[in-house]
Amino acid sequence: MKQKNHILPIIILSQFACTSPWFAGNAIIDELTVKTGLGIEIMAYVLASVQLGFISGTLVFALFMIADRFSPSVVFMICAILAALCNLSLLSEHIGKWSLLLARFGTGFFLAGIYPVGMKIAADYYEKGLGKALGYLVGALVLGTAFPYLINGTAFGRNPDMVIKITTGFTIMGGLLMVVLVPNGPFRRPSTKLQLQSGPKLFKIVNFRKAAFGYFGHMWELYAFWAFTPLAIQTFNTLTGNTLEVFLWTGIIIMLGGISCALGGILSIRFGSYTVAFVALLASGFLCLVSPVLFSSYPVVFLGVWYVWGMAVTADSPQFSNLVASSAPAELKGTGLTLVNCIGFAITIGSIQLLSFLSNEISPEYIFMVLAIGPLFGVWQLSSRKTD
């Protein structure tokens, strides 16, 4: 069935716009530190609260099969507006520790109706070539994640409020574009009743389980890598006497991951999602293990390898989503994607908190080695059974 040419670009644009609040709090961390009186621990708290909100949201969405029972475009739009309002609350002059964490929790909760639901919408339109479509879609998520850092690295970033205002406006725009221009897809198979046992049912499917476990290994590394890249650049500057701009280079490193998602999607057409995911996991796991030597290298070497790492750490994400979606029954694709996202993001809490603890106990250049646990586990899962 021939699709309208505007569908995928609109989904991509909406996904980019609506995921921009994800790291908005981290991009203005200095201002939030002043407002709340928190110390260096605020970085882990701010991101962990978003992740916890996302986990809670995906659990609710999966349990009640929201994306499979209701129009996913409408769900996407409603969640975009609510996430935007939570994001906007960061502008309050009287924001404290708990109101900050609640605002970030709310943002994460409603992002659960954006990221996995966006993938569900794509799956409703692309029965074939889903790996390529999801490559572009997750690439948009990664670009949205990098966007606040990129704003902060420009003249706009001199006013931290602009980061929040721009990301909030983008989120509302993305939600409206989705509901107006992307109707329910031709391959959508809505569920007519609630199936509370759908989660255990899905994990009994071998291919689904292997793809999910591989994704969990990938998630152990991904968000901790993103969250602590600013610390890595700061540590490199301290050890070598360089003055690399932290937020600008962090934004660029994360942004390159968006490009690698799209590239991985294209490569999946020829080599398959399994191969792309396997190679990306292997590469990022290797870089975890050798990361300490980068902190005594030249700036061009440090940034160059961190660029490659930033691409490898994300290239497998959409391919795991394709493997998950492809192995789930049509009427449970949305639930399967949401459930796997829920568990995957729960895992990120552990790795983020572990790196936060280790950064205070050992020299920061060694903390990234523990992230290798995830890719190695993912490679083991993919090696035990090919899921393409």
WOMOJO-V897459 format. One line per field, one symbol per residue. phi: phi as a letter, one per 20 degrees, with the letter a starting at -180 (. if undefined). burial: + if it has 9 or more other ideal C-beta (glycine too) atoms within 8 Angstrom, else -. A space follows every 50 residues. Layout:
BEGIN
phi = ???
burial = ???
END
This chain:
BEGIN
phi = .feffeffgffffffffeeffgdffffdfffffffenfefffffffffff fffffffffffffelgfeecgfffggfffffffffffffffgfdfdgfff ffffffgfgeffedffffffffffdcfdmfffffgfffgfgfffffggff ffedffffdgffgfffffffffgffffffedcfgffdfcfeebfcfeffg ffffegfffffffffffffgegfffffdfgfffffffffdmecfffffff ffffgffffffffffffffednfgfffffffffffffgfeggfffdefgf fgffffffffeffdgegfffffffffeeggfcfffffffffgffffffgf fffffffffedcfgfeffffffgfgfffffffffafdf
burial = --+---++-++++++++++++++++++++--++-++-+---+++++++++ ++++++++++++--+++++--+++++++++++++-+++++----+---++ ++++++++++++++++++++++++++---+++++++++++++++++++++ +++--++--+-++++++++++++++++++--+--+-+---+---+--++- +++-+-+++++++++++++++++++++++++++++++-++---+-+++++ ++++++++++++++++++---+++++++-++++++-++--++-++---+- +++-++++++++++++++++++++++++---+++++++++++++++++++ ++++++-++----+++++++++++++++++++----+-
END
